[in-house]
């Protein structure tokens, strides 16, 4: 498990989706996270839930497929399609994507523990 301050988070492939917006902050951004999470539907929500439930862990496509049983997580392209469904929530939030990703031969995704805690609270309706 990688802590919030681990250098691995800055080695991501997220580009503008991360570098041009502020990081999510817990608990300051709880209302924003509730709105973000509340607007996400379908497999994109399943994707977020897996990352929320596995904070600080980098998950590959195979991991996502096994953890969800969703065929939508069977290939890199299928996961990318699911992730693209988060564009509007990302844009409207004014924050970075709440997760990071790394490209290359082994594509993986991860959510910092602090951001996962924020989104866990958002998922539970603001409960501490």
C-alpha positions as CSV (number, residue, x, y, z in Angstrom):
1,X,0.0,0.0,0.0
2,X,1.3,3.4,-1.0
3,X,0.9,6.3,1.4
4,X,-0.4,9.7,0.2
5,X,3.1,11.2,0.1
6,X,4.7,8.3,-1.7
7,X,6.6,9.4,-4.8
8,X,4.8,6.8,-6.9
9,X,1.8,9.1,-7.2
10,X,3.8,11.7,-9.1
11,X,5.1,9.1,-11.6
12,X,1.6,8.7,-13.1
13,X,0.5,9.0,-16.7
14,X,-2.5,11.3,-15.9
15,X,-1.2,14.4,-17.7
16,X,-3.5,17.4,-17.7
17,X,-6.2,15.5,-15.8
18,X,-3.9,15.8,-12.8
19,X,-1.4,18.6,-13.3
20,X,-3.8,21.5,-14.0
21,X,-6.2,21.1,-11.1
22,X,-6.0,21.0,-7.3
23,X,-5.8,17.8,-5.4
24,X,-8.8,16.5,-3.5
25,X,-8.6,17.3,0.3
26,X,-10.4,15.4,3.1
27,X,-12.6,16.7,4.7
28,X,-12.6,20.1,2.9
29,X,-13.9,18.8,-0.4
30,X,-16.6,16.5,1.0
31,X,-19.5,18.3,-0.7
32,X,-17.6,18.3,-4.0
33,X,-16.9,14.6,-3.7
34,X,-20.5,13.9,-2.9
35,X,-21.6,15.7,-6.1
36,X,-18.9,14.0,-8.1
37,X,-19.8,10.5,-6.8
38,X,-23.5,11.2,-7.1
39,X,-23.3,12.0,-10.8
40,X,-21.3,8.9,-11.8
41,X,-23.3,5.9,-13.0
42,X,-22.9,2.3,-14.1
43,X,-19.5,0.8,-14.6
44,X,-17.8,4.1,-13.9
45,X,-19.2,3.9,-10.4
46,X,-18.1,0.3,-10.0
47,X,-14.6,1.4,-11.0
48,X,-14.6,4.2,-8.4
49,X,-15.9,1.8,-5.8
50,X,-13.1,-0.7,-6.4
51,X,-10.5,2.1,-6.0
52,X,-12.2,3.5,-2.9
53,X,-12.3,0.0,-1.3
54,X,-8.6,-0.7,-2.2
55,X,-6.9,2.6,-1.1
56,X,-3.2,3.0,-2.0
57,X,-3.1,-0.1,-4.0
58,X,-2.2,-0.1,-7.7
59,X,-4.7,-2.3,-9.6
60,X,-4.2,-3.6,-13.1
61,X,-6.9,-4.5,-15.6
62,X,-6.8,-8.2,-14.6
63,X,-7.3,-7.1,-10.9
64,X,-10.2,-4.9,-11.8
65,X,-11.8,-7.7,-13.7
66,X,-11.3,-10.2,-10.9
67,X,-12.5,-7.9,-8.2
68,X,-15.7,-6.9,-10.1
69,X,-16.5,-9.8,-12.4
70,X,-17.3,-7.1,-15.0
71,X,-16.5,-7.8,-18.6
72,X,-16.0,-4.0,-19.0
73,X,-12.8,-4.4,-17.1
74,X,-11.4,-7.2,-19.3
75,X,-9.0,-5.2,-21.5
76,X,-7.1,-1.9,-21.4
77,X,-9.5,-0.4,-23.9
78,X,-12.6,-1.4,-22.0
79,X,-11.3,0.2,-18.8
80,X,-10.3,3.3,-20.7
81,X,-13.9,3.5,-22.0
82,X,-15.3,3.2,-18.5
83,X,-12.8,5.9,-17.3
84,X,-13.9,8.3,-20.1
85,X,-17.3,8.2,-18.5
86,X,-15.9,10.2,-15.6
87,X,-15.0,13.2,-17.8
88,X,-18.0,15.3,-17.0
89,X,-17.8,14.8,-13.2
90,X,-14.1,15.6,-13.4
91,X,-14.6,18.7,-15.4
92,X,-17.5,20.0,-13.2
93,X,-15.6,19.3,-9.9
94,X,-12.7,21.7,-10.6
95,X,-10.4,19.1,-9.1
96,X,-8.0,16.4,-10.4
97,X,-9.3,13.0,-11.3
98,X,-9.6,11.3,-7.9
99,X,-7.4,8.4,-9.1
100,X,-4.1,8.1,-10.9
101,X,-3.2,5.8,-13.7
102,X,0.0,4.5,-15.2
103,X,0.4,3.5,-18.9
104,X,2.8,1.2,-20.5
105,X,2.9,-2.6,-20.7
106,X,1.1,-3.0,-17.4
107,X,-1.6,-0.4,-17.1
108,X,-2.8,0.2,-13.6
109,X,-5.0,2.5,-11.6
110,X,-4.9,3.6,-7.9
111,X,-6.4,6.1,-5.5
112,X,-4.5,7.8,-2.7
113,X,-5.6,6.7,0.8
114,X,-6.7,10.2,1.8
115,X,-8.8,10.6,-1.4
116,X,-10.3,7.1,-1.0
117,X,-11.3,8.1,2.6
118,X,-12.9,11.3,1.2
119,X,-14.8,9.4,-1.4
120,X,-15.8,6.7,1.1
121,X,-17.4,9.4,3.1
122,X,-19.1,10.8,0.0
123,X,-20.4,7.4,-0.9
124,X,-21.9,7.0,2.6
125,X,-23.5,10.4,2.4
126,X,-21.0,12.4,4.4
127,X,-20.6,10.1,7.3
128,X,-17.3,10.4,9.2
